[in-house]
Amino acid sequence: MSDAPLWTPSADAIRGARMTEFMRFVRDQELSGALGYASLYEWSITHPERFWPAVWKYCGVVAQERPGGEPWDEVVVGLDRMAPPDPELGPRWFAGARLNFAENLLRHRGRSRAIVAWTESGRQRELSFDDLHAGVARFAAALRRQGVVAGDRVAGFLPNIPEAVIAMLAAASIGAIWSSCSPDFGVKGVLDRFGQIEPKVLVVADGYVYAGKRIELLERVKEIVDQLPHVLERVVVVPYLERDPDARLIRRALGWDDFAPAADEGLPVALDFERLPFDQPLYILYSSGTTGLPKCIVHGAGGTLLQHLKELALHTDLREGDVFFYFTTTGWMMWNWLVSGLALGATIVLYDGAPLHPDARVLWDMAAGEGVTVFGTSAKYLAMVEKSGLAPRTASDLAALKAILSTGSPLGAHSYDFVYDRVKPDVRLSSISGGTDIVSCFALGNPVAPVRRGELQTRGLGMKVEVWDEAGRPVRGEAGELVCTMPFPSMPVGFWRDPDGARYRAAYFEHFPNVWRHGDWAELTEHDGLVIHGRSDATLNPGGVRIGTAEIYRQVEQLEEVVECLAIEQRLGDDDSRVVLFVRLRDGRELDEPLRERIRRRIREHTSPHHVPKKIVQVDDIPRTISGKISELAVRDVVHGRPVKNTDALANPSALDLFRDLSELRD
């Protein structure tokens, strides 16, 4: 892999970056002398008690003021207690501070665009910041009339539409907890999540459209509502497919406008923000649930806000007037991340539908039409656009585009080349990585540093991220476990119904005591960037050499015939195993011996002989979680004859049948 940068910021770009502005702010407020990114990062992890207040002040967090001092009592307590036996022992951030998440996201007013909504059919509507504020005020007032108070749960079973943003912000303005599932979840998948958290109000849509197909939801909603606990007091139905959907069969259902009617005579509805403690629960997000019931991960308002402001303002260079898009559903944490762009005065673009329908141009045409400046997507999407043969730089006017973000899975080196050759040569391509567990990122972009092929640019400021070997020693230039060795504000408040924190500690801190083990198999580079080699629980270990599956995928998916692939380690006995590679090919292609040999040769030449699979098998589909990630563990269980504990966590569970009792794996 070439070490030469693919993109380097100009001197003007560096001078004008918010990261540079923050360095000046820190230098003036906290330090003296010159300050570069490396020293800024080192300072941020050496003095978190000074770094996080600097982010707070630079980003202008709105909070309850107190005469004669800071809006908090202490910045942090318990820095040495990342996973205490008693959750009350810490760590705790900004004790005494009182703020409201929605108030911070709605700080901008006026007629400039706040939200633009698109579907496969094109642009649907836009809301100004004033429109958004008024919509949130209406819905918050309705929630209050329904008796919703701080700590109650409000859930959404919704497409990626403005009503989802409005309902979330309305709940947050009261101090209620928002949780959402995208409408491609099945009945059991929704019940596995919302059944645990017992929402008081459920907001649903009557349906959605995907790949040109209308999918009606009200029958599914009725089944869900009939099985949810009776603490559910109201179902609010958003008219999306139909102007006036018939929701009479659903108990306690009202239409959106009936639940939250417009004010009489057009008078504005007051919007009151409950200012609550820094760690007031804001969101409940869910683990994938492929090994059992999903974990309900509770995130606090202050930590989420502060971390998102840092990541969007400093690492993404997002600012007022930018147009920010991320391809996501309401069931993925990137939706929460996208919506936080409102706090910086950016316009957020919501897209609901298939990303390649009616063709691969749809999102690029949307970006051109809206003047998108920051375009976020998944590594898989970029690979699929590359396979389609589209060259967005010639098909769409991307003059406004300054950054492309990618996450969800490791971004292959070939995708870096695709972006710079066929999308835009002067764009900053930032592969980022974090997760639902922290509703944010461990590794991010850096607008003042070069982009190198295959590397995530930097570790996040304030995030003491290291790569450890199996003995718990930090390593560089070799793969190991990605860990975080110091607390950070967006750590979960806890898990739902886990009062002693036992399940929370078991999820992240059992492998290395008092150190967050994230579950990524990663490598810290000489440039202080990161390479993600895959999930550590899916690494392959033939002959005692641990291999990240992403290393194989990066090579195989560059072949023109291969759409996608999945690798597992098949156990053959107590002391024997082999790597098996499953490939999904383009329509009409067959896996013959010459193609098998090309696959083996490419892997051998670009990785190592240890990576070469002993068996290569063609399949028609590969199972994915509802958030779009391939499920290596589920396939591994099926191949070994073990039950998959929760197939409802999969978007296409029937694909598992393709891996059962394969004759190719019997010898």
C-alpha positions as CSV (number, residue, x, y, z in Angstrom):
1,M,0.0,0.0,0.0
2,S,1.5,3.3,-1.0
3,D,2.4,5.7,1.7
4,A,1.9,8.9,-0.4
5,P,-1.0,11.1,0.6
6,L,-4.0,11.0,-1.7
7,W,-5.1,14.5,-0.5
8,T,-3.3,17.2,1.4
9,P,-5.1,20.3,2.7
10,S,-3.9,23.6,1.2
11,A,-2.4,26.2,3.4
12,D,-5.6,28.3,3.0
13,A,-7.7,25.3,4.0
14,I,-5.6,24.7,7.1
15,R,-5.8,28.4,8.1
16,G,-9.5,28.4,7.7
17,A,-10.3,25.1,9.4
18,R,-12.3,25.0,12.6
19,M,-9.6,22.7,14.0
20,T,-7.0,25.5,13.5
21,E,-9.4,28.0,15.0
22,F,-9.9,25.7,18.0
23,M,-6.1,25.5,18.4
24,R,-5.9,29.2,18.5
25,F,-8.7,29.3,21.0
26,V,-7.0,26.7,23.2
27,R,-3.7,28.5,22.9
28,D,-5.3,31.8,24.0
29,Q,-7.4,30.3,26.8
30,E,-5.2,27.5,28.1
31,L,-1.7,27.3,26.7
32,S,1.1,29.5,25.3
33,G,3.3,29.0,22.3
34,A,2.8,27.1,19.1
35,L,0.2,24.2,19.0
36,G,0.0,21.6,16.2
37,Y,-2.5,18.7,15.9
38,A,-0.1,16.1,17.5
39,S,0.4,18.3,20.6
40,L,-3.3,19.2,20.7
41,Y,-4.2,15.5,20.8
42,E,-1.6,14.8,23.5
43,W,-2.9,17.7,25.6
44,S,-6.5,16.5,25.1
45,I,-5.8,13.1,26.6
46,T,-3.3,14.4,29.2
47,H,-5.6,17.1,30.5
48,P,-9.2,16.0,29.9
49,E,-10.4,18.3,32.7
50,R,-9.2,21.3,30.6
51,F,-9.9,19.9,27.1
52,W,-13.6,19.1,27.5
53,P,-14.5,22.6,29.0
54,A,-12.6,24.1,26.0
55,V,-14.8,22.2,23.6
56,W,-17.9,23.3,25.6
57,K,-16.9,27.0,25.4
58,Y,-15.6,26.9,21.8
59,C,-18.9,25.3,20.6
60,G,-21.0,27.6,22.8
61,V,-23.0,24.9,24.7
62,V,-26.3,26.4,26.0
63,A,-26.7,25.7,29.6
64,Q,-28.1,27.2,32.8
65,E,-25.8,30.0,33.9
66,R,-24.7,30.5,37.5
67,P,-23.5,33.8,38.8
68,G,-19.8,34.2,39.4
69,G,-18.5,30.9,38.0
70,E,-18.8,28.0,35.5
71,P,-22.1,26.3,34.9
72,W,-20.7,23.1,36.6
73,D,-19.3,22.2,40.0
74,E,-16.6,19.8,38.7
75,V,-15.5,18.8,35.2
76,V,-14.9,15.2,36.0
77,V,-14.6,12.8,38.9
78,G,-13.5,9.2,38.7
79,L,-11.1,9.4,35.8
80,D,-9.4,6.3,37.3
81,R,-12.6,4.4,37.6
82,M,-13.7,3.6,34.0
83,A,-15.7,0.5,35.1
84,P,-16.5,0.8,38.8
85,P,-18.3,-2.0,40.6
86,D,-20.9,0.5,41.6
87,P,-22.3,2.8,38.8
88,E,-22.6,5.6,41.3
89,L,-18.8,5.8,41.8
90,G,-18.1,7.3,38.4
91,P,-16.9,8.5,36.1
92,R,-19.1,11.6,36.2
93,W,-18.8,14.6,33.9
94,F,-19.8,18.2,34.5
95,A,-21.6,17.6,37.8
96,G,-24.0,20.4,38.6
97,A,-24.4,21.5,35.0
98,R,-28.0,21.7,33.7
99,L,-28.8,21.8,30.0
100,N,-31.2,20.6,27.4
101,F,-30.2,18.7,24.2
102,A,-33.0,20.0,22.1
103,E,-32.4,23.6,23.1
104,N,-28.9,23.3,21.8
105,L,-30.0,21.8,18.5
106,L,-32.7,24.5,18.1
107,R,-30.5,27.5,18.9
108,H,-30.6,28.7,15.3
109,R,-33.7,30.5,14.0
110,G,-34.8,32.1,10.8
111,R,-35.9,31.2,7.3
112,S,-32.7,29.4,6.2
113,R,-33.0,25.7,5.6
114,A,-32.8,23.3,8.5
115,I,-34.1,20.1,6.9
116,V,-34.4,19.0,3.3
117,A,-36.2,15.7,2.7
118,W,-35.6,13.4,-0.3
119,T,-36.9,10.1,-1.5
120,E,-36.2,7.9,-4.6
121,S,-38.7,10.2,-6.4
122,G,-36.7,13.3,-5.7
123,R,-37.0,16.3,-3.4
124,Q,-40.1,16.3,-1.2
125,R,-40.0,19.3,1.1
126,E,-37.9,21.6,3.2
127,L,-38.3,23.1,6.7
128,S,-36.6,26.3,7.8
129,F,-35.2,26.6,11.3
130,D,-38.4,28.6,12.2
131,D,-40.6,25.8,10.7
132,L,-38.6,23.2,12.7
133,H,-38.9,25.1,15.9
134,A,-42.7,25.5,15.4
135,G,-43.1,21.8,14.6
136,V,-41.2,20.8,17.7
137,A,-43.2,23.2,19.9
138,R,-46.5,21.7,18.6
139,F,-45.4,18.1,19.2
140,A,-43.8,18.9,22.6
141,A,-47.0,20.5,23.7
142,A,-49.0,17.4,22.6
143,L,-46.6,15.1,24.5
144,R,-47.0,17.2,27.6
145,R,-50.8,17.0,27.3
146,Q,-50.4,13.2,27.0
147,G,-48.6,13.3,30.4
148,V,-45.0,12.7,29.1
149,V,-42.4,13.8,31.6
150,A,-38.7,13.6,32.0
151,G,-37.5,10.0,31.9
152,D,-40.6,8.6,30.0
153,R,-39.8,6.8,26.7
154,V,-41.0,8.1,23.4
155,A,-40.3,5.6,20.5
156,G,-40.3,5.9,16.8
157,F,-41.0,3.3,14.2
158,L,-40.3,5.6,11.3
159,P,-38.6,6.2,7.9
160,N,-36.0,8.9,7.7
161,I,-38.4,11.8,7.4
162,P,-38.7,15.2,9.1
163,E,-41.4,13.9,11.6
164,A,-38.7,11.6,13.1
165,V,-36.5,14.6,13.8
166,I,-39.4,16.7,15.2
167,A,-40.7,13.9,17.5
168,M,-37.1,13.3,18.8
169,L,-36.5,16.9,19.5
170,A,-39.9,17.3,21.2
171,A,-39.2,14.4,23.5
172,A,-35.8,15.7,24.3
173,S,-37.1,19.2,25.1
174,I,-39.1,17.6,27.9
175,G,-36.3,15.4,29.1
176,A,-38.0,12.2,27.8
177,I,-35.9,9.4,26.2
178,W,-36.1,8.8,22.5
179,S,-35.6,5.5,20.9
180,S,-36.2,4.5,17.2
181,C,-36.3,1.5,14.9
182,S,-36.4,1.8,11.1
183,P,-39.5,0.4,9.4
184,D,-37.6,-2.5,7.8
185,F,-37.6,-4.2,11.3
186,G,-40.1,-7.1,11.6
187,V,-42.6,-7.4,14.4
188,K,-40.3,-9.4,16.7
189,G,-37.3,-7.2,16.1
190,V,-39.4,-4.1,17.2
191,L,-40.8,-6.0,20.2
192,D,-37.4,-7.2,21.2
193,R,-36.4,-3.5,21.5
194,F,-39.4,-1.5,22.5
195,G,-40.8,-4.3,24.7
196,Q,-37.8,-3.9,27.0
197,I,-38.1,-0.1,27.3
198,E,-41.9,0.3,27.5
199,P,-42.6,3.5,25.7
200,K,-45.5,5.8,26.8
201,V,-45.9,7.1,23.2
202,L,-45.1,5.4,19.9
203,V,-44.8,7.4,16.7
204,V,-45.2,5.4,13.5
205,A,-45.6,5.9,9.8
206,D,-48.4,4.3,7.7
207,G,-45.7,2.9,5.3
208,Y,-42.7,3.7,3.2
209,V,-41.2,3.1,-0.3
210,Y,-38.1,1.1,-1.0
211,A,-36.7,0.3,-4.4
212,G,-39.9,1.5,-6.0
213,K,-42.1,-0.8,-3.9
214,R,-44.8,0.6,-1.5
215,I,-44.6,-1.2,1.9
216,E,-47.6,-0.7,4.1
217,L,-47.0,-0.8,7.9
218,L,-50.3,-0.5,9.7
219,E,-50.9,-4.2,10.0
220,R,-47.4,-4.7,11.4
221,V,-48.0,-1.7,13.7
222,K,-51.2,-3.2,15.0
223,E,-49.4,-6.5,15.8
224,I,-46.7,-4.6,17.6
225,V,-49.1,-2.4,19.6
226,D,-51.2,-5.4,20.7
227,Q,-48.1,-7.0,22.2
228,L,-46.4,-4.0,23.8
229,P,-46.9,-3.5,27.5
230,H,-50.0,-1.5,28.4
231,V,-47.9,1.4,29.7
232,L,-48.2,2.5,26.0
233,E,-50.8,5.3,26.1
234,R,-50.8,6.7,22.6
235,V,-49.9,5.7,19.0
236,V,-49.3,8.7,16.7
237,V,-49.6,7.8,13.0
238,V,-47.7,9.9,10.4
239,P,-49.4,10.0,7.0
240,Y,-46.6,9.1,4.6
241,L,-48.0,6.8,1.9
242,E,-51.6,8.1,2.2
243,R,-52.9,11.6,3.0
244,D,-55.4,10.2,5.6
245,P,-54.4,6.6,6.6
246,D,-57.1,4.5,8.4
247,A,-55.6,3.7,11.8
248,R,-58.8,2.8,13.5
249,L,-57.8,-0.8,14.1
250,I,-54.8,0.3,16.2
251,R,-55.6,0.9,19.8
252,R,-55.1,4.4,21.2
253,A,-54.1,5.7,17.7
254,L,-54.4,9.3,16.5
255,G,-53.2,10.9,13.3
256,W,-50.2,13.3,13.5
257,D,-52.3,16.4,13.1
258,D,-55.0,15.2,15.5
259,F,-52.4,14.5,18.1
260,A,-50.5,17.8,17.6
261,P,-52.9,20.3,16.0
262,A,-51.8,23.7,14.8
263,A,-52.3,26.6,17.2
264,D,-55.5,28.6,16.9
265,E,-55.3,31.6,14.6
266,G,-51.7,30.8,13.7
267,L,-50.3,31.9,17.1
268,P,-47.0,30.2,17.9
269,V,-46.9,27.5,20.5
270,A,-44.4,28.2,23.3
271,L,-41.5,25.7,23.4
272,D,-40.2,25.2,26.9
273,F,-36.9,23.4,27.5
274,E,-36.4,21.4,30.7
275,R,-32.8,21.9,31.7
276,L,-31.7,18.7,33.4
277,P,-28.4,17.2,34.7
278,F,-25.6,16.6,32.2
279,D,-26.1,12.8,32.3
280,Q,-29.9,12.9,31.9
281,P,-30.8,10.0,29.6
282,L,-31.5,11.1,26.1
283,Y,-31.3,8.1,23.7
284,I,-31.7,4.4,24.0
285,L,-29.8,2.6,21.2
286,Y,-29.5,-1.1,20.6
287,S,-26.8,-3.6,20.0
288,S,-27.4,-5.8,16.9
289,G,-29.0,-8.6,18.9
290,T,-27.6,-11.4,16.8
291,T,-26.6,-13.4,20.0
292,G,-29.8,-12.8,22.0
293,L,-32.0,-10.0,23.0
294,P,-30.5,-6.6,22.0
295,K,-28.7,-4.7,24.7
296,C,-30.5,-1.4,25.4
297,I,-27.7,1.2,25.6
298,V,-28.7,4.4,27.4
299,H,-26.8,7.6,26.3
300,G,-26.8,10.9,28.2
301,A,-27.8,14.3,26.8
302,G,-24.7,16.2,27.8
303,G,-22.1,13.6,26.7
304,T,-23.9,13.0,23.4
305,L,-24.1,16.7,22.7
306,L,-20.5,17.5,23.6
307,Q,-19.0,14.6,21.7
308,H,-21.1,15.3,18.6
309,L,-20.1,19.0,18.7
310,K,-16.5,18.1,18.9
311,E,-16.7,15.5,16.1
312,L,-18.8,17.6,13.7
313,A,-17.2,21.0,14.3
314,L,-13.5,20.0,14.7
315,H,-13.1,16.7,12.9
316,T,-15.7,17.2,10.2
317,D,-15.2,21.0,9.8
318,L,-19.0,21.5,9.8
319,R,-20.3,25.0,10.2
320,E,-23.3,27.2,9.7
321,G,-24.3,27.2,6.0
322,D,-23.0,23.7,5.3
323,V,-25.3,21.2,3.8
324,F,-24.8,17.9,5.6
325,F,-26.0,14.5,4.3
326,Y,-25.6,11.0,5.8
327,F,-27.2,8.0,4.2
328,T,-28.8,6.3,7.2
329,T,-32.0,4.9,8.6
330,T,-33.5,5.9,11.9
331,G,-32.3,2.6,13.3
332,W,-28.6,3.4,13.0
333,M,-26.6,5.7,15.3
334,M,-25.5,7.8,12.2
335,W,-29.0,9.2,12.2
336,N,-28.5,10.6,15.7
337,W,-25.1,11.9,14.6
338,L,-26.6,13.6,11.5
339,V,-29.3,15.3,13.4
340,S,-26.8,16.9,15.7
341,G,-25.6,18.9,12.7
342,L,-28.5,21.3,13.4
343,A,-26.7,22.5,16.5
344,L,-24.0,24.1,14.2
345,G,-26.5,25.7,12.0
346,A,-26.0,23.3,9.1
347,T,-28.8,22.1,6.8
348,I,-29.3,18.4,7.2
349,V,-30.5,16.3,4.3
350,L,-32.7,13.3,5.0
351,Y,-33.0,10.6,2.4
352,D,-35.6,7.8,2.6
353,G,-35.3,5.0,0.2
354,A,-32.9,2.7,-1.6
355,P,-29.5,4.3,-2.3
356,L,-29.2,2.8,-5.8
357,H,-32.8,3.2,-7.1
358,P,-33.7,4.0,-9.8
359,D,-29.9,3.9,-10.5
360,A,-26.6,4.7,-8.9
361,R,-26.9,8.4,-9.7
362,V,-29.7,9.2,-7.3
363,L,-27.7,10.2,-4.2
364,W,-25.1,12.1,-6.3
365,D,-27.8,14.0,-8.1
366,M,-29.4,14.8,-4.8
367,A,-26.0,16.1,-3.6
368,A,-25.6,18.2,-6.7
369,G,-29.2,19.6,-6.4
370,E,-28.9,20.5,-2.7
371,G,-25.3,21.7,-2.8
372,V,-24.2,19.1,-0.3
373,T,-20.8,20.0,1.3
374,V,-20.4,16.9,3.5
375,F,-21.6,13.6,2.1
376,G,-21.7,10.6,4.5
377,T,-22.3,7.0,3.5
378,S,-21.1,3.5,4.1
379,A,-18.1,1.7,2.8
380,K,-20.4,-0.8,1.1
381,Y,-22.2,1.9,-0.8
382,L,-19.0,3.3,-2.2
383,A,-18.0,-0.2,-3.3
384,M,-21.4,-0.7,-5.0
385,V,-21.2,2.6,-6.9
386,E,-17.7,1.6,-8.0
387,K,-19.0,-1.7,-9.2
388,S,-21.8,0.0,-11.1
389,G,-19.3,1.8,-13.4
390,L,-20.7,5.2,-12.5
391,A,-18.2,8.2,-12.4
392,P,-20.1,10.7,-10.2
393,R,-17.6,13.5,-11.1
394,T,-18.8,13.5,-14.7
395,A,-22.4,12.5,-14.0
396,S,-23.2,15.2,-11.3
397,D,-22.1,18.7,-10.4
398,L,-20.3,18.2,-7.1
399,A,-18.6,21.6,-7.0
400,A,-19.9,22.3,-3.4
401,L,-18.7,18.9,-2.0
402,K,-15.7,19.3,0.4
403,A,-15.8,16.1,2.4
404,I,-16.9,12.5,2.0
405,L,-17.4,10.4,5.2
406,S,-17.5,6.6,5.3
407,T,-18.3,4.2,8.1
408,G,-20.2,0.9,8.9
409,S,-17.3,-1.3,7.8
410,P,-13.6,-0.8,6.8
411,L,-13.1,1.2,3.7
412,G,-11.0,-0.7,1.2
413,A,-8.0,0.9,-0.5
414,H,-9.7,0.5,-3.9
415,S,-12.5,2.7,-2.6
416,Y,-10.0,5.5,-1.8
417,D,-8.8,5.3,-5.4
418,F,-12.4,5.3,-6.7
419,V,-13.3,8.4,-4.8
420,Y,-10.2,10.4,-6.0
421,D,-10.4,9.1,-9.6
422,R,-14.1,9.0,-10.2
423,V,-15.8,11.2,-7.6
424,K,-13.7,14.3,-6.9
425,P,-10.0,14.7,-6.8
426,D,-9.9,17.6,-4.2
427,V,-12.3,16.1,-1.7
428,R,-11.4,15.1,1.9
429,L,-12.2,11.4,2.3
430,S,-12.6,10.6,6.0
431,S,-13.2,7.0,7.0
432,I,-14.5,7.1,10.6
433,S,-15.2,4.4,13.2
434,G,-17.0,4.2,16.5
435,G,-20.3,2.7,17.2
436,T,-23.7,2.5,18.8
437,D,-22.0,1.7,22.1
438,I,-20.6,5.3,22.3
439,V,-23.0,7.0,19.9
440,S,-19.9,8.6,18.4
441,C,-16.4,7.8,17.1
442,F,-13.0,6.6,18.3
443,A,-11.4,7.5,15.0
444,L,-12.3,10.4,12.7
445,G,-11.3,12.7,10.0
446,N,-8.8,15.6,10.4
447,P,-9.2,18.6,8.1
448,V,-5.7,19.8,8.7
449,A,-3.9,16.5,7.9
450,P,-3.4,14.4,4.8
451,V,-5.5,11.5,3.7
452,R,-3.7,8.2,3.1
453,R,-5.0,5.2,1.3
454,G,-6.6,2.6,3.7
455,E,-6.1,4.7,6.8
456,L,-8.5,6.5,9.2
457,Q,-6.9,9.9,9.6
458,T,-6.7,10.2,13.4
459,R,-7.9,9.2,16.8
460,G,-10.6,11.5,18.2
461,L,-9.5,14.4,20.4
462,G,-10.0,13.5,24.1
463,M,-10.2,9.8,23.3
464,K,-7.2,7.9,24.7
465,V,-7.3,5.1,22.0
466,E,-4.6,2.5,21.8
467,V,-4.1,-0.9,20.2
468,W,-3.1,-3.7,22.6
469,D,-1.7,-7.1,22.1
470,E,-3.2,-10.1,23.9
471,A,-1.0,-9.4,26.9
472,G,-2.4,-5.9,27.2
473,R,0.6,-4.1,25.9
474,P,0.3,-1.1,23.5
475,V,1.6,-1.9,20.0
476,R,2.1,0.1,16.9
477,G,2.5,-1.2,13.3
478,E,0.8,-4.5,14.2
479,A,-2.8,-5.6,14.6
480,G,-4.4,-5.9,18.0
481,E,-7.4,-5.0,20.1
482,L,-8.7,-1.4,19.8
483,V,-9.1,-0.1,23.4
484,C,-9.8,3.1,25.2
485,T,-7.9,3.5,28.4
486,M,-9.5,6.7,29.8
487,P,-13.2,7.8,30.4
488,F,-14.9,10.1,27.9
489,P,-18.2,12.0,28.2
490,S,-20.2,9.8,25.7
491,M,-19.7,6.5,27.5
492,P,-23.2,5.1,28.1
493,V,-25.1,6.2,31.2
494,G,-25.7,2.4,31.5
495,F,-27.9,-0.4,30.1
496,W,-31.6,-0.3,30.6
497,R,-32.7,-2.5,33.6
498,D,-29.1,-3.1,34.7
499,P,-29.1,-1.3,38.1
500,D,-25.8,-2.7,39.4
501,G,-24.0,-2.2,36.0
502,A,-23.1,-5.9,35.7
503,R,-24.2,-6.3,32.1
504,Y,-22.5,-3.0,31.2
505,R,-19.2,-4.0,32.7
506,A,-19.4,-7.5,31.1
507,A,-19.9,-6.0,27.6
508,Y,-16.8,-3.8,27.5
509,F,-14.5,-4.4,30.5
510,E,-14.1,-8.1,31.1
511,H,-11.3,-8.7,28.6
512,F,-9.0,-5.9,30.0
513,P,-10.1,-4.8,33.5
514,N,-11.0,-1.1,33.7
515,V,-10.2,-0.6,30.0
516,W,-12.8,-0.3,27.3
517,R,-12.3,-3.1,24.7
518,H,-14.3,-2.1,21.7
519,G,-14.2,-5.3,19.7
520,D,-12.3,-4.0,16.6
521,W,-9.1,-5.6,15.3
522,A,-7.1,-2.6,14.5
523,E,-3.6,-1.2,13.8
524,L,-2.0,2.1,14.8
525,T,0.1,3.4,11.9
526,E,3.4,5.4,11.9
527,H,1.3,8.5,10.9
528,D,-0.9,8.1,14.0
529,G,-3.7,6.9,11.8
530,L,-5.7,3.7,12.2
531,V,-6.4,0.7,10.0
532,I,-9.4,-1.4,11.0
533,H,-9.0,-5.0,10.0
534,G,-12.5,-6.2,11.1
535,R,-14.3,-7.3,14.2
536,S,-12.0,-9.0,16.7
537,D,-14.6,-11.7,17.5
538,A,-14.7,-12.6,13.8
539,T,-10.9,-12.7,13.2
540,L,-9.6,-15.9,11.7
541,N,-6.8,-17.9,13.3
542,P,-5.5,-20.6,11.0
543,G,-2.2,-21.9,12.2
544,G,-2.2,-19.6,15.1
545,V,-2.0,-16.4,13.1
546,R,-4.9,-13.9,13.7
547,I,-6.3,-12.4,10.5
548,G,-8.9,-9.6,10.2
549,T,-11.6,-10.5,7.7
550,A,-11.5,-7.0,6.2
551,E,-8.0,-7.7,4.9
552,I,-9.5,-10.4,2.7
553,Y,-12.6,-8.4,1.7
554,R,-10.5,-5.5,0.5
555,Q,-8.8,-7.7,-2.0
556,V,-11.5,-10.0,-3.2
557,E,-14.1,-7.2,-3.7
558,Q,-11.9,-5.5,-6.2
559,L,-12.4,-8.3,-8.7
560,E,-15.0,-7.3,-11.3
561,E,-17.0,-10.5,-10.9
562,V,-17.5,-10.3,-7.1
563,V,-20.3,-8.2,-5.5
564,E,-19.4,-9.0,-1.9
565,C,-17.9,-11.8,0.2
566,L,-17.8,-13.2,3.7
567,A,-15.1,-15.3,5.4
568,I,-15.2,-17.6,8.5
569,E,-13.0,-20.0,10.2
570,Q,-14.4,-23.6,10.0
571,R,-13.3,-25.9,12.8
572,L,-12.5,-29.4,11.5
573,G,-11.5,-30.9,14.9
574,D,-9.8,-30.1,18.2
575,D,-6.6,-28.9,16.6
576,D,-7.5,-28.1,13.0
577,S,-9.4,-25.4,11.1
578,R,-9.5,-23.7,7.7
579,V,-10.6,-20.4,6.2
580,V,-13.7,-20.6,4.1
581,L,-14.6,-17.7,1.8
582,F,-18.2,-17.2,0.5
583,V,-18.7,-15.0,-2.6
584,R,-21.7,-13.4,-4.1
585,L,-21.1,-12.8,-7.8
586,R,-22.7,-10.5,-10.3
587,D,-25.8,-11.8,-12.0
588,G,-25.0,-14.4,-14.6
589,R,-21.5,-15.2,-13.3
590,E,-20.4,-18.6,-12.1
591,L,-17.6,-19.5,-9.7
592,D,-15.3,-21.7,-11.8
593,E,-11.7,-22.9,-11.1
594,P,-10.0,-20.0,-13.0
595,L,-11.9,-17.4,-10.9
596,R,-11.1,-19.4,-7.7
597,E,-7.4,-19.3,-8.6
598,R,-7.6,-15.5,-9.4
599,I,-9.1,-14.9,-6.0
600,R,-6.4,-17.0,-4.2
601,R,-3.6,-15.3,-6.2
602,R,-4.9,-11.8,-5.4
603,I,-5.2,-12.6,-1.7
604,R,-1.7,-14.3,-1.6
605,E,0.0,-11.5,-3.4
606,H,-1.6,-8.6,-1.5
607,T,-1.8,-10.0,2.0
608,S,-0.1,-13.3,2.9
609,P,-0.3,-17.1,2.4
610,H,-2.1,-17.4,5.7
611,H,-5.0,-15.3,4.3
612,V,-5.7,-17.6,1.4
613,P,-8.9,-19.6,1.9
614,K,-8.9,-23.4,1.7
615,K,-12.5,-23.3,0.3
616,I,-14.2,-20.8,-1.9
617,V,-18.0,-21.2,-2.2
618,Q,-20.5,-19.3,-4.3
619,V,-23.8,-18.2,-2.6
620,D,-26.7,-16.1,-3.8
621,D,-27.0,-13.9,-0.8
622,I,-25.1,-12.9,2.4
623,P,-26.9,-12.3,5.7
624,R,-26.8,-8.7,7.0
625,T,-28.0,-7.1,10.2
626,I,-30.7,-4.5,9.8
627,S,-28.1,-1.8,10.0
628,G,-26.4,-3.3,6.9
629,K,-23.4,-5.1,8.4
630,I,-22.6,-8.6,7.2
631,S,-23.1,-11.2,10.0
632,E,-20.0,-13.4,10.1
633,L,-20.9,-14.8,13.5
634,A,-24.4,-16.0,12.3
635,V,-22.8,-17.7,9.3
636,R,-20.2,-19.3,11.5
637,D,-22.9,-20.7,13.8
638,V,-24.9,-22.1,10.9
639,V,-21.9,-23.8,9.3
640,H,-21.0,-25.5,12.6
641,G,-24.6,-26.6,13.1
642,R,-25.3,-24.2,16.0
643,P,-28.5,-22.3,16.3
644,V,-28.6,-18.6,15.6
645,K,-30.1,-17.1,18.7
646,N,-31.9,-14.1,17.1
647,T,-32.6,-14.2,13.4
648,D,-34.9,-11.2,13.8
649,A,-31.8,-9.0,14.1
650,L,-31.1,-9.8,10.4
651,A,-32.5,-7.9,7.5
652,N,-32.5,-11.1,5.3
653,P,-32.6,-14.1,7.7
654,S,-33.6,-16.5,4.9
655,A,-30.1,-16.1,3.6
656,L,-28.8,-18.3,6.4
657,D,-30.4,-21.3,4.7
658,L,-27.9,-20.9,1.9
659,F,-25.1,-21.9,4.3
660,R,-26.6,-25.0,5.9
661,D,-25.2,-28.5,5.2
662,L,-23.1,-27.4,2.3
663,S,-21.6,-30.4,0.5
664,E,-18.5,-28.3,-0.4
665,L,-17.6,-28.1,3.4
666,R,-17.9,-31.8,4.2
667,D,-14.4,-32.8,3.0
